[in-house]
């Protein structure tokens, strides 16, 4: 990691892959990740951690489902934040594309601990270092 400021616009322009998060920095034991997204991710859940989303550009939908709350979709415009509580199944999507920032413990898989089959356009990763 660098001790210099990080320009998120420049960082986002340094890669093209969708649903393939890049680690821009770390805070204690947490990664700060950015990703470009378009289309649908995969239904998944993180059993031991919440997942923080900040939409930098575009619009992100997060479908949520659970035994107690049923099923619903949260729509996040640019500038909005949302936290998916640990254990809640969710499926991010963005029909027109978006850029997002996520905050999660280092080593957290992008497809969670439990997930549907992972399609080829989704990178199952703990994040890639930003070049």
C-alpha positions as CSV (number, residue, x, y, z in Angstrom):
1,X,0.0,0.0,0.0
2,X,1.1,3.6,-0.6
3,X,1.5,6.4,1.8
4,X,0.3,8.8,-0.9
5,X,-3.3,10.0,-1.6
6,X,-5.2,7.7,-3.9
7,X,-7.2,9.2,-6.8
8,X,-10.2,6.9,-7.1
9,X,-11.0,8.1,-10.6
10,X,-7.5,7.3,-11.8
11,X,-7.6,3.9,-9.9
12,X,-10.9,3.0,-11.6
13,X,-9.6,3.9,-15.0
14,X,-6.6,1.6,-14.5
15,X,-8.6,-1.6,-15.1
16,X,-11.6,-2.8,-17.2
17,X,-12.7,-6.1,-15.6
18,X,-16.2,-6.2,-14.2
19,X,-17.1,-7.7,-10.8
20,X,-13.3,-7.9,-10.0
21,X,-12.5,-5.8,-7.0
22,X,-9.2,-4.0,-6.6
23,X,-7.8,-3.2,-3.2
24,X,-6.9,0.5,-3.0
25,X,-5.8,0.6,0.6
26,X,-6.2,-1.1,4.0
27,X,-7.5,0.2,7.3
28,X,-6.5,-1.9,10.2
29,X,-7.7,-5.4,9.2
30,X,-10.1,-4.2,6.5
31,X,-9.7,-3.8,2.7
32,X,-11.0,-0.7,0.9
33,X,-12.0,-2.2,-2.5
34,X,-13.3,-0.6,-5.7
35,X,-15.0,-2.3,-8.5
36,X,-16.7,-1.7,-11.8
37,X,-20.0,-3.6,-12.1
38,X,-22.6,-4.2,-14.8
39,X,-25.3,-6.8,-15.1
40,X,-25.8,-9.2,-12.2
41,X,-23.5,-10.7,-9.6
42,X,-24.5,-13.9,-7.8
43,X,-26.8,-14.6,-4.8
44,X,-24.4,-14.9,-1.8
45,X,-24.0,-14.3,1.9
46,X,-21.1,-13.5,4.2
47,X,-21.7,-15.4,7.4
48,X,-19.3,-13.5,9.7
49,X,-19.2,-10.0,8.4
50,X,-21.4,-7.1,7.2
51,X,-20.7,-5.7,3.7
52,X,-20.5,-1.9,3.1
53,X,-21.2,-0.5,-0.3
54,X,-20.7,3.1,-1.5
55,X,-21.8,3.9,-5.1
56,X,-19.2,6.2,-6.7
57,X,-20.9,6.5,-10.1
58,X,-24.0,5.0,-11.7
59,X,-26.7,3.1,-9.8
60,X,-26.5,-0.2,-7.9
61,X,-29.4,-2.5,-7.0
62,X,-29.0,-4.9,-4.1
63,X,-31.6,-7.7,-3.9
64,X,-32.0,-9.0,-0.4
65,X,-33.7,-12.1,0.9
66,X,-34.1,-13.7,4.3
67,X,-36.4,-15.8,6.3
68,X,-37.5,-12.9,8.5
69,X,-37.5,-10.0,6.1
70,X,-38.7,-11.7,2.9
71,X,-37.3,-10.4,-0.3
72,X,-36.7,-6.8,-1.4
73,X,-34.5,-4.6,-3.6
74,X,-32.5,-1.6,-2.4
75,X,-31.6,0.9,-5.1
76,X,-28.5,3.0,-4.5
77,X,-27.8,6.1,-6.6
78,X,-24.3,7.7,-6.8
79,X,-23.3,8.9,-3.4
80,X,-25.4,6.5,-1.5
81,X,-24.2,3.9,1.1
82,X,-25.7,0.7,2.3
83,X,-24.7,-2.1,4.6
84,X,-25.8,-5.6,4.1
85,X,-25.9,-7.3,7.5
86,X,-23.9,-10.5,8.0
87,X,-25.7,-13.6,7.0
88,X,-28.2,-11.9,4.7
89,X,-28.3,-13.3,1.2
90,X,-27.9,-10.6,-1.4
91,X,-27.3,-10.1,-5.1
92,X,-25.9,-6.9,-6.4
93,X,-26.8,-5.8,-10.0
94,X,-26.5,-2.7,-12.2
95,X,-28.2,-2.8,-15.6
96,X,-26.5,0.4,-16.8
97,X,-23.2,-0.1,-14.9
98,X,-21.7,1.5,-11.8
99,X,-18.5,2.1,-9.9
100,X,-18.6,1.1,-6.2
101,X,-16.4,1.1,-3.1
102,X,-16.6,-1.7,-0.6
103,X,-15.2,-1.9,2.9
104,X,-14.8,-5.5,4.3
105,X,-12.3,-7.6,6.3
106,X,-9.2,-8.6,4.5
107,X,-9.6,-12.0,3.0
108,X,-13.4,-11.8,2.5
109,X,-14.4,-13.6,-0.7
110,X,-16.3,-11.5,-3.2
111,X,-18.8,-14.4,-3.5
112,X,-19.2,-14.8,0.2
113,X,-19.2,-18.0,2.3
114,X,-22.4,-19.4,0.7
115,X,-23.3,-18.7,-2.9
116,X,-25.1,-19.9,-6.0
117,X,-23.0,-21.2,-8.9
118,X,-20.6,-18.5,-9.9
119,X,-21.0,-17.3,-13.6
120,X,-17.9,-16.7,-15.7
121,X,-18.3,-12.9,-15.6
122,X,-17.9,-12.8,-11.8
123,X,-14.5,-13.0,-10.3
124,X,-14.5,-15.1,-7.1
125,X,-11.6,-13.4,-5.3
126,X,-10.4,-11.8,-2.1
127,X,-9.5,-8.8,-4.2
128,X,-6.6,-7.9,-6.4
129,X,-3.9,-5.4,-5.5
130,X,-4.3,-2.2,-7.5
131,X,-1.4,-1.8,-9.9
